[in-house]
Amino acid sequence: MNTTEKLATHQKALHINLDAKKYGTFAEIGAGQEVARWFFHVGGAAGTVAKTISAYDMGVSDAIYGPCERYVSRRRLQAMLDYEYRLAVERLAATRGSKSQFFALADTVATRSFTRHEDGQGWLGVRFQTECHGEPSEIIVHVRLLDKEPVREQEALGIFGVNLLFAAFYQYQDPPGLIGALLDNLDRERIEVDMIRFAGPAFSGVDNRLMSLQLVQQGLTDATMFTADGEVVQPADALYKKAVLVERGSFRPIINTTLDMLERAQEQILQEPEMKGETPVVLMEMTLRNLLSESGIDHQDFLARVDILGALGKTVMISNFGRYYRLAAYLSRYTHKRTGIVLGIPSLKEIFDEKFYTDLEGGLLESLGKLFRNEVKLYVYPWLDPADGKVVTAENLEVAPNLRKLYDYLLENGSIRPVTRHNIEYLPIFSRDVLAKIQCGNREWEKMVPAAVVAIIKQNRFFGYQETPVGDQI
C-alpha cells in the first residue's frame, strides 16, 4: 500500500485488521482501552486481536507485571511489553507462528480527572515482529496530552495508538517518516511527543539521537534530551524538582572558553545558600538555529557535536527555543528550583534588544517577566570586544539609556549574576576562528579546545579537519 498517503484512523485500523499476518495483544492502563476500541469499532478485529487487557487496579497490575513505584512510567511500560509479548508468543507460536507476525501494544497513561487537573501524560510502546518467527523490534514513546477534557484526551490517545501500531508495521523502514506519521489526524495542540526510542533488528542502523532531533525538526515537541551515552530520556525523568544549569551554544566545536563558562558558573551556583548542597543537572542546549546551515541540518555534523559533548560527560538538549524566556518556561514545567542559564555578553545584549520582541504585546518587559518569573538566574561570562580589546562584563555592559534602571535593578537583585572567576587567556578564543583553523590545517586550534576534544576531532576527522595546512597539500 502507499504509506505516504495520509489515511483516516478507521482506515488504518481496518487495514491492520484485514492483514492476516498481524496478530497480538493490547494492554492499556489509565485511560480506558482507547486504542483497542478502534479495532473493534471498524470490524474484523478477530483477525488482529488475540487479547485486550486493562489491569486498572494497582494490586492487579502489580500481580501481573510486578511491583512498581510509579505506574505511569517507562519501567511499567517495559514490564507490560515484556510480559504481554512473551505470553502471546508462548501461547500462540505453536498454532500461528508460521503465519503470524506477533505484537504487543501497551500504554500506561494519566489523564485529567476530578482530582488531577494538570495535562495528561503517558507512555506507549509496541513490540512487534517484521517476519514470522523473527526477533522482535520495539518503539517506545512518551506523550503529553494537551486537551482540557478527559474524553478528548482519551480520543487523542486512541488515534495516536493506532498511528503508532500502523507506522510500526508499515513504515519501520523509514523512521523519520514513521515519526511524522504519529500525529496523523491529530495536531500539536492536542498531543506532544517528547521522547522516542527505537530498538531491535528492524532499527539496527538507527541512531536514537537523530530520532530525537527529528521530533524537534518535525514539530512533535519543543525539546528533547539524551544523556552522554546517547540514551534518550524523558525530560521530566531528568529534571523533575531538580536544580538546572544550562548553556546554549553551537559547540562546533566546544572550545576552552565554552567549557570555562560552564565550569565557573557551576562553581558559583554550588556556593549559593539556596542550593543547600544540591548539585544541578547540567544541560548543553543546541537550538535548531544553532544547527541550521544554508543546506539545512547536516546530520553527521550534528552527531560530531554530540559525540564530543558525550565524551565530556554532558547531557544534550535539542530545542526550538529561539528566545531564552521560552527555555525558562519549558524548564519550569518540571522544576521550580534554581535554574541557571550560562551565557556570554553577546547573548545578554540580545536579551535586552527591544527589536526582538515586537511580536509580544508587552515587548521587552513581557519577555523579561517570563524569563525571570521563577527561580531563573543568568550567569554572565565576560567577553573580549575584538574591536577595541576591552573586556566587557555584566557590570560594565552598556545598554540603551531607557533600559539602564531596569538593567541595574536586575543586576542588583541578583537576577543577572556576573561570573566572577574566569580564565582571561580564554577570552580571545572564538568558535568560528577555531573552526576555520581546523579546516585549513592550522594547528593553533589544538591549544584552543580541551585536550580530550583534540583527540576526538583528529581521530574522526570532524568538522572538515585537515592534518596539514591547505596550502601545503599536493
Helices and strands as residue ranges (DSSP letters): H 9-18, E 22-29, H 34-41, G 45-47, E 49-53, H 58-65, H 74-96, E 101-110, E 120-128, E 137-145, H 150-170, H 175-181, E 191-199, G 201-203, H 208-217, E 223-226, E 232-233, H 235-239, E 244-248, H 256-270, G 273-275, E 281-287, H 288-291, E 292-293, E 296-297, H 299-311, E 315-319, H 324-331, E 339-344, H 345-351, G 354-357, H 363-371, E 376-381, E 383-384, E 391-392, G 401-403, H 404-412, E 416-418, G 424-426, H 431-440, G 443-447, H 451-460, G 462-464, G 470-472
